[in-house]
């Protein structure tokens, strides 16, 4: 039995010894070769020595071009501009629209001359009141009825004591007059007369011959187109008729009329204080 164990041990021991010897041989052979290679390299490649200045070739054969980076390879640094300070600007001013045209009306009071030639003054139209009766009206025959009186109201009277004389030619229904002191009048506060005439975009002048007797009258002139208007007053505190002429210069923004009212604003006599109306001309 012991012999069998020795035989099996020798069977394992012998191959192991052979393998170990082979490994040692291979390692030793590799060490020898490595040493030889290092020695050969040391002998074959001498250490690099810096050349003398005179020995440097101008164009060395073994010089290779050094590649330079292209523009696309060079990183680009983008510099942002400094922010511009923001200015607070006012919004553009809108053009100012011109106010709508309201027309114009101007009233001036003046004295009456001793004689008034209605046909010479009223180149467009003229009117005279009271030559024949309380409700009579004499006018320019070819005036196209430019000057019109509103509906008559009571009380209404014809008078014949104007200090002036009114004359005309080419009238209707009375053809002419050398000079008449006639007119119409009314009594009491709030009573009076209304008149109208054409208004255009051109300047027109209307003259209104009026009177007052123991009363104060107020004239109001207003355009039918546009809001322009003007007023004037005239008074006489005694019981004698005094007269005046209102010169009304006007222009309308578009064709229309100018409306006049001559009203008793105050009566100073309970009997018959009020205003009077005599003539009107338009040019």
C-alpha positions in Angstrom: 0.0 0.0 0.0 2.9 2.2 0.8 4.3 1.5 -2.5 1.2 2.5 -4.2 1.3 5.9 -2.5 4.9 6.5 -3.4 4.2 5.5 -7.0 1.3 8.0 -7.3 3.3 10.8 -5.7 6.2 10.3 -8.1 3.6 10.4 -10.9 2.5 13.9 -9.9 5.9 15.2 -8.8 7.7 14.6 -12.0 5.4 16.5 -14.3 5.2 19.4 -11.9 9.0 19.6 -11.8 9.2 19.6 -15.5 6.6 22.5 -15.8 8.4 24.5 -13.2 11.7 24.1 -15.0 10.1 25.3 -18.3 8.7 28.4 -16.7 12.1 29.3 -15.1 13.8 28.9 -18.5 11.2 31.2 -20.2 11.6 33.9 -17.6 15.4 33.8 -17.8 15.3 34.0 -21.6 13.0 37.0 -21.5 15.2 38.8 -19.0 18.3 38.3 -21.1 16.6 39.6 -24.3 15.2 42.7 -22.5 18.7 43.6 -21.2 20.2 43.1 -24.6 17.7 45.4 -26.2 18.3 48.2 -23.6 22.0 48.0 -24.1 21.7 48.2 -27.9 19.4 51.2 -27.7 21.8 53.1 -25.4 24.6 52.4 -27.8 22.7 53.2 -31.0 21.0 56.6 -30.1 23.5 59.1 -28.7 22.1 61.9 -26.5 21.0 64.9 -28.3 23.4 67.8 -28.1 22.4 71.4 -28.8 24.1 72.5 -32.1 26.5 75.4 -32.2 25.2 78.6 -33.8 27.2 78.2 -36.9 26.1 74.6 -37.4 22.4 75.4 -37.6 21.3 74.7 -41.2 19.2 77.4 -42.9 16.8 74.8 -44.4 17.1 71.7 -42.3 16.0 68.6 -44.2 14.1 67.1 -41.4 12.0 70.2 -40.6 8.3 69.6 -40.9 5.7 72.4 -41.3 3.9 73.1 -38.1 0.1 73.2 -38.8 -1.5 76.5 -37.8 -5.1 76.5 -36.7 -7.6 77.7 -39.4 -10.0 80.5 -38.9 -12.7 78.0 -38.3 -10.7 76.2 -35.7 -9.9 79.4 -33.8 -12.5 80.0 -31.1 -14.3 83.3 -31.7 -15.0 85.5 -28.8 -18.1 87.6 -29.5 -18.1 90.9 -27.7 -21.5 92.2 -27.1 -21.9 96.0 -27.5 -22.5 97.9 -24.4 -26.3 98.5 -24.0 -27.4 101.9 -25.1 -29.1 103.9 -22.4 -32.8 103.9 -23.0 -34.2 107.4 -23.4 -37.7 108.0 -22.4 -39.1 109.8 -25.4 -42.4 111.6 -25.4 -45.0 110.3 -27.9 -45.2 112.4 -31.0 -47.5 115.3 -30.5 -50.6 115.0 -32.6 -51.3 118.1 -34.7 -53.9 120.2 -33.1 -57.1 120.3 -35.0 -58.4 123.8 -35.8 -61.7 124.5 -34.0 -64.7 124.3 -36.2 -65.6 127.6 -38.0 -68.5 129.2 -36.1 -68.7 132.2 -38.4 -68.5 135.8 -37.1 -70.9 138.5 -36.2 -70.1 142.1 -35.2 -72.5 144.8 -34.1 -71.6 148.5 -34.0 -74.1 151.3 -33.1 -73.8 154.6 -34.8 -75.8 157.8 -35.3 -78.2 158.3 -38.2 -77.5 161.1 -40.8 -80.3 163.6 -41.6 -81.0 161.9 -44.9 -80.7 158.2 -45.7 -80.7 157.1 -49.4 -82.0 153.5 -49.0 -81.7 152.6 -52.7 -78.0 153.8 -52.9 -77.0 152.1 -49.6 -78.9 148.8 -50.1 -77.1 147.3 -53.1 -78.6 143.9 -52.4 -81.9 144.8 -50.8 -83.6 147.5 -48.7 -86.8 147.8 -46.8 -88.8 150.7 -45.2 -91.7 150.3 -42.8 -94.9 152.4 -42.3 -95.0 154.7 -45.3 -98.7 154.0 -46.0 -100.0 152.2 -43.0 -99.2 150.3 -39.8 -98.5 147.1 -41.7 -97.2 148.6 -45.0 -93.7 147.6 -46.1 -91.8 149.3 -49.0 -88.9 147.5 -50.5 -86.4 147.3 -53.4 -88.3 145.9 -56.4 -85.4 143.6 -57.5 -84.1 142.8 -54.0 -85.4 139.2 -54.2 -87.0 139.6 -50.7 -83.6 139.1 -49.1 -84.6 141.1 -46.0 -87.7 139.7 -44.3 -89.7 140.6 -41.2 -91.1 137.9 -39.0 -94.8 137.7 -38.1 -96.0 141.0 -36.8 -97.1 141.1 -33.2 -99.3 143.5 -31.2 -99.2 146.2 -30.0 -98.0 147.8 -33.3 -98.4 151.5 -34.3 -97.4 153.7 -37.3 -95.5 156.9 -36.4 -94.4 159.9 -38.4 -91.9 161.8 -36.2 -88.4 160.4 -37.0 -85.8 163.1 -37.0 -84.4 161.7 -40.2 -85.8 161.4 -43.8 -85.6 158.1 -45.7 -85.7 158.3 -49.5 -85.5 155.7 -52.3 -86.0 154.9 -56.0 -87.0 151.7 -57.7 -89.2 150.6 -54.8 -92.4 148.5 -54.5 -95.2 149.0 -53.9 -94.1 152.7 -53.6 -91.8 153.5 -56.5 -89.9 156.4 -54.9 -89.9 158.8 -52.0 -88.1 162.2 -51.6 -87.9 161.6 -47.8 -90.3 160.3 -45.2 -90.1 160.4 -41.4 -92.5 157.4 -41.0 -91.9 154.1 -39.3 -93.5 151.6 -36.8 -93.2 151.2 -33.1 -94.4 149.0 -30.2 -95.0 149.4 -26.4 -94.2 147.3 -23.3 -91.3 145.2 -22.2 -90.8 142.0 -24.3 -92.5 143.4 -27.4 -90.6 144.1 -30.6 -89.7 143.0 -34.1 -87.8 140.1 -35.8 -85.9 140.3 -39.1 -83.8 137.9 -41.1 -81.4 138.1 -44.1 -79.2 135.7 -46.1 -75.8 134.7 -44.6 -73.0 133.2 -46.7 -69.3 132.5 -46.3 -68.6 136.0 -47.6 -68.8 139.1 -45.4 -72.1 140.9 -45.6 -73.2 144.2 -44.0 -76.7 144.8 -42.7 -77.8 148.2 -41.4 -80.8 148.4 -39.2 -82.4 151.8 -38.5 -84.2 151.8 -35.1 -85.6 154.1 -32.4 -86.6 154.2 -28.8 -89.2 156.2 -26.9 -89.3 156.0 -23.1 -87.7 152.6 -23.3 -84.5 150.5 -23.8 -84.2 148.2 -26.7 -81.9 145.2 -27.1 -80.6 143.9 -30.5 -79.5 140.3 -30.8 -77.9 139.0 -34.0 -77.3 135.3 -34.4 -76.3 133.0 -37.3 -78.5 130.0 -38.2 -75.3 128.1 -39.2 -72.6 128.4 -36.7 -72.8 129.7 -33.1 -71.5 133.3 -33.6 -73.7 136.0 -32.2 -73.6 139.6 -31.0 -75.8 142.1 -29.2 -76.3 145.8 -28.8 -78.5 148.2 -26.8 -80.0 151.6 -27.3 -82.3 153.6 -25.0 -84.2 156.9 -24.7 -85.7 157.7 -21.4 -87.8 160.7 -22.5 -91.1 160.6 -24.4 -89.3 161.9 -27.5 -88.3 159.4 -30.2 -84.5 159.0 -30.6 -82.9 157.0 -33.4 -79.8 155.0 -34.1 -78.4 152.6 -36.7 -76.9 149.2 -35.9 -74.2 148.1 -38.4 -74.1 144.3 -38.4 -71.1 142.8 -40.2 -71.3 139.0 -40.4 -70.1 135.8 -42.1 -71.4 132.3 -41.8 -69.4 129.0 -42.0 -71.9 127.9 -44.6 -75.0 129.3 -46.3 -77.8 130.1 -43.9 -79.4 133.2 -42.4 -78.7 135.8 -39.8 -81.6 136.3 -37.4 -82.2 139.7 -35.7 -84.5 140.5 -32.8 -85.1 144.1 -31.7 -87.0 143.8 -28.4 -88.1 146.2 -25.7 -85.8 145.3 -22.8 -87.2 147.9 -20.4 -90.1 150.4 -20.6 -89.8 153.7 -18.7 -93.3 154.8 -19.3 -96.4 152.8 -18.4 -98.4 154.4 -21.1 -96.3 153.3 -24.2 -92.6 153.1 -23.6 -90.9 150.9 -26.2 -88.9 150.6 -29.4 -89.4 151.7 -33.0 -88.3 150.2 -36.4 -87.8 152.3 -39.6 -85.6 150.8 -42.3 -82.9 148.2 -43.2 -80.3 147.9 -46.0 -78.2 145.0 -47.1 -75.0 145.0 -49.1 
